[in-house]
Amino acid sequence: MTWDTINQDMLDVMNLMYMNVSVTGAQKSGTIVCLPKKPDPGGPEDYRSLTLLHAAYKLLTRIIAIRCDPG
């Protein structure tokens, strides 16, 4: 399984990010892609933007948000 292969590496990355209270520029940056809303897009309004972020950054922000939620 994939998780069995990467779990220790992911834990190491999370611990470094959390303990050092910093992330690299690559972890904070995203790649924006434009997906067509319909088969034959005619202009910019016919596209939807999607930002692809680094998985470790997304996971860490989600963990912190869950821990900070009082509810």
C-alpha positions in Angstrom: 0.0 0.0 0.0 1.1 3.6 -0.7 0.6 4.8 2.9 2.8 2.0 4.3 5.5 3.3 2.0 5.3 7.0 2.7 3.9 7.3 6.3 7.3 7.8 8.1 8.5 10.3 5.5 5.2 12.2 5.8 5.4 12.2 9.6 9.0 13.5 9.4 7.9 16.4 7.1 5.0 17.3 9.3 7.2 17.3 12.4 9.8 19.5 10.7 7.1 22.0 9.5 5.4 22.1 12.9 8.4 22.2 15.2 10.3 24.7 13.0 7.1 26.8 12.5 8.1 27.3 8.9 7.5 25.8 5.5 9.5 26.1 2.3 8.5 28.4 -0.5 7.7 25.4 -2.6 5.4 24.1 0.0 3.5 27.4 0.1 3.3 27.9 -3.6 0.5 26.5 -5.8 0.0 25.8 -9.5 -3.1 27.3 -11.0 -4.8 25.4 -13.8 -7.8 26.4 -15.7 -10.5 23.8 -16.4 -13.1 24.4 -19.0 -16.7 24.6 -17.7 -18.2 23.4 -21.0 -16.9 21.4 -24.0 -16.1 24.4 -26.3 -15.0 27.3 -24.1 -15.1 30.6 -25.9 -13.5 33.0 -23.5 -12.1 33.3 -20.0 -15.5 33.2 -18.4 -15.9 29.7 -19.6 -13.0 28.4 -17.4 -12.8 27.5 -13.7 -9.5 28.0 -11.9 -8.1 25.4 -9.6 -5.1 25.8 -7.4 -3.0 22.7 -6.8 -1.1 22.9 -3.4 1.6 20.8 -1.9 0.0 17.9 0.0 2.1 18.3 3.2 1.1 22.0 3.4 -2.6 21.1 3.0 -2.4 18.3 5.6 -0.7 20.5 8.2 -3.1 23.4 7.8 -6.0 21.0 8.1 -4.6 19.4 11.3 -4.0 22.8 12.8 -7.5 24.0 11.9 -9.1 20.9 13.5 -7.1 21.3 16.7 -8.0 25.0 16.9 -11.7 24.5 16.4 -13.4 24.7 19.8 -16.5 22.9 18.6 
